[in-house]
Amino acid sequence: MSDAPSGREASFQVLTTGYTGSTGPGVAATVSCVADGDLRIVFDPGMVDDPKSITGPLAELGLTPEDITDVVLSHHHPDNTLNAALFTRARIHDHKAVYTGHTWTTRDAEGYEFTPSIRLLFTPGHSHEDLTMLVGTPDGVVALAGDLWWRADGPADDPVSPDRDQLRASRERVLAVADLVVPGHGAPFIPDDQTPR
C-alpha cells in the first residue's frame, strides 16, 4: 500500500525559502502554507530574519495569522519551530500529539489524515521525532520533509543525525511517493537520481 494521500485537492505555497550558514548569512527555515477546504496549515514556522517574512506572504494570500487553523512542526529544533506562537488560534501538531491552548491529545503522527489530500508520516532520521507532511495536489504529491533534507543537495551525511540508517530509510520512503520535496532550509526540488539517500 502506498503512503501517498488518496486525494489531490490540496494546494501549497512556500511562504519563505530558508537557508543554512553555507547558503545564507545565518539559518532560516523554509516555511510553507497548505490549504484544503477550510484548513489553512503552516508547516515549520521556524527561524526567519523577521516574522514579516512569514506574515507578509500570508497577507499576499489573503490570510492573517488568525486564519491559520493548524501548525505542523516537523521536529522540535528551534530553527523549525521558533515562530509557532504567531498562530494563536491554531492547533499545533508534532510527532506524538495535537496541542490546543493548554491541552493536548496524544496521537501518533504515522498515517494521521487532516483530509484525504493531507497526511502525516513518521520519518525519523534527522532527529528521533521527525515527521513529513504529504500533500496531494492536482500536480502531484508534495512532501514537506523538514530536515530530512536541508536543501536539494542534502547534506548527504547529516551531521546531526542520530541514526544514519534510519535517515536513509525515511528518505527512501518519502522519495517513493514524492513528486516534489520541500526541504527544511532550501527551495523545493524535484527528486532525481542525484538526490541524497
N, C-alpha and C positions, 0 to 999 in steps of 0.2 A: 504494500500500500504506500502511495506517495505521501510525502509530508506537505505537498503543495496545497494551498487553500482551494476548496472546491469552487468558490465564487471568483468572478473577475469584475466586480462592481466598484471597487475602491479606487481612490486617486491618492497620489502622494506628491509632495513638493519639498525640495530641500530648502530650508529657511536660511541656513548659513553653512558654508563649506568650511570644515575645520582644517587644521594643520598641526604639525608637530614641530619641535625645535629645528629639525633639519629642513623644513619647508616653509617656516614662518618665524616670526620674531619670538614666539613662545609656544603655547599649546592652546588650541581651541577645538571644541567638539563640532562634528557635523550634526546639525540639528534639523530634524525633518518634521513635517506635518502630514498626517494621513487622515482622509475623510471617507466615510461610508455612512449613508443615511444621516442620522442625527449625531453620529460620533465625530468628534474632532480630536485627534490624538497627536500629542507631541512626543517625539522619540528622542531621548538623550539630551535634555536641555542643560548641557554642561557648561564648561568654561568657554566664554567668548570675550572679546575685547570690551564689550559694553552690552548690557541687557537689550538695548535697542537693536542689536544685531539679530535678536530673536523677535522682539515685538514689532519692529519695523516691517519685516517681511510678512508677519502675520497680518498687520494692518493692510498691506497690499492685497491680501486675500480676503479682506473684509472682516477680519476676526480680531477680537481683543483677547487678552489672557483669560478673561471670564467666560469666553465662549468655548474654551478647551474643556472637553469632558473627561479626558484621560491623559495621563503622562506615563510613558513606559521607560523604565531605566534598564539599559542592557546589563549593567552591573553597577557596583557601588563605589567605583573610583570617583573622586571629586571632579575630575575633568569631564565626566559624563553626566554628572548629577547636579552641579552647583546651582543652577537656576530653576530647579523644580518648584521652589516656593513662589515663583512668579504666577503660578496657576492655582489660585486659592480655592477654586471650586472643583478642581479635577480630582478624580480617583488616581492614586499612584500605584503602579504595578511594578513588581520586581519578580525575581525567580521563584518566590515562595508565597506571596500574598498580594492582596489588594488593600490599600490603605485609604481610608476616608476620614477626614477630620482626626479624631482621637481614637478611632477604632480600626481594626483590620480583620480581614477574613483570610485565613490560611487556605491556599490553593497552590497546586503545583503548576508552574508555567507550562510544562510539557503538554502540548495539544490544546491549550486554552484558546477558545474562539471568542473573539469580540463579535464577529459576524462570519458568515461563510467565506467572506473575502479576506479576513484578517485573523491570523492565528499566531500563537507563540510556540517556539521550540526552545527547549533547554539545551544550550550548546556551550557547555563549559570548555575552557581551554586557555583563554587569556586570564581568567580567574575561575574560581570554583563556582561562581554564581551567574555566569553569562547566559543571556537569552538572546534569541533572534526573533524579530517580528517579520513574518512573511505577509506580503500584501499582494493580493490578486487584483491586477488592474487590467483594463482592456488590452494593454500592450504586453502583458506577461506578468511574471511573478517577480516582485521586488523584495530583496532580502535586506532589511535594516539590521545589520550584523554587529553593531557596536565595534568592539576592538578585536573581533576575530581577525580582522584586517585593520590596520591603522589607516592604510591607503592602498591603492591598487597594487603596489609592489610589496605589500606585506606589513612589517618585515617578515621575511620567510621564517626566521628564528626569533620569535617574540621574546625579548629579553626578560619580560616579567611573567611569562607563562609558568605556572606551577607543574604542568604536565604536558610535555610536547606531543605525546601520543594522543592525548585527549584533544588537544588543539587541532591536530591533523584530522582526527575522526569528525570533529564538529565542522571543520571547514569542508570536508568531503560531503557531509550531509547537506550543508547549505548549497554547495555547488551542484548537487544532484537535482535541485529544483529551481535555482535562481536564474532568471534571465538578466537581472541587473542587481549588483551588490552596492549597498551604501555603507562604506566603512566608517569607522569611528572618528577619523581625523583627516579625511580627504574627500575628493569628488567621487560621485558614483562611477562605477565601471562595469563594463560587460565582461564577465569572466571568460577566460580562454585557457589554452594550454600553458601559458606563462604565469597564470595566477598561482601564487604560493599556496601550497597544500600543507 
